[in-house]
């Protein structure tokens, strides 16, 4: 059942990285360094029912592997509203009318992201 649920989330949210994969993508950083990024809000971590932590691939810029700056702002906004990272991830991957029916993930690379 967990495998089926995990597969459904991955289809909805895109590739979900393991901690080891995320650390490699971020230049081989340590577990503690990744944990600090999660705690600071600059990286989204999703904990599933089995206790496994996964990291949406879309939060990392394909050109330099760094987390998009918008991630921290989204984490702050959703956290202040009492919403969890799964809700944030679902929002970020769903088309939004305010973005011309693009997803927030599609807009991360826009020069004028403040709107």
N, C-alpha and C positions, 0 to 999 in steps of 0.2 A: 504494500500500500504506500509506504514512504517513497519507494522508487517511482511509482505512478504519479504521486503528487509532485515529487521533485521534477519529473519530466514535464509535467503540465506547467509548473512555474518557469522552467527553463524555456519552454516554448513561448510563454507569455512575456518573459523578461529578457530573453536573450541568454547568451552564454554566462554561466555562473562559475567563477573561478574558485578553486580551493585556496586556502591560506598560502600554501607553498607556491602555487601559480601566481597569486597576487604579489607575493614578495619578490619573485623572480622578475615579474613585469616591472616592478618598482626599483629595479636595479640591484636585486639581491639583498634587500634590507632584512633586518632581523625580525623575529616575531614581535619583539617588544616595540620596535619602530613602527610596525604595522598597527599594533594595538594602540599606540599613541596617536596615530593618524585617525583611527576609528574614534577614539575618545575625544579628539579635537573636532570631529565632525567633517574632516576633509576627505574621508573615505566611508562609503556605506558598507556595512556588514549585515548580512541577513542570517539569522539563526533559525534553523528549521526545527521541527518537532523532535528530531533525533538528536538535537544538540550540535549538529554540524554547522559551521559558519561558512558562508559562501559570499563572494564579492562580485556584483554585476560588472561584467567586462566593459559595458558602455560608459562607466564613470571615468574611464581612463582614456586620455587623448591618444589616438592612434599614431600621431606623429612623434610624440615624445614620452608616451606611457605615463605621464603625470596625471593625477586626478584633475578634472575640470574644476575651475574656481567656483562654478555654480553649485557644486556638490555641497560645499560648506554652508552656503546661504540656504539651500533647500533643507539641509539637516536642521539648521537653526529654526526655520519657519515651521517645518513639520513638527519638530520637537516642542516648540512653544505652544503649538496647537494640541499637544498630547497625542500625536499620531506616530505610529511606529515605522521603522525602516521599510517594512513590506509595503505599507501604504504609499510611502514616498516612491518606492521602486515601481509600483503599479501606476502611479500618477506620471512618473517620468517617461514611461514607455507607452502612454496612451495619447492619441491625437487630441490636441487642445484647440478649440475654436479661436482663442486669442493668438495662436501661433499659425493661423491659416491652416488648421487641421494637421499641422506637423506635431510631432512629439517634442517634449522638452529636450530629450536626448538629441534629436535632430537639430535643435537650436543651440546646443552648447557651444558650437564653434562660431556662432554669429558674432560679428564685431560689436553689435549693440544688443547685448543680452539683458540689459536692465529692464526693458519693458516686460 
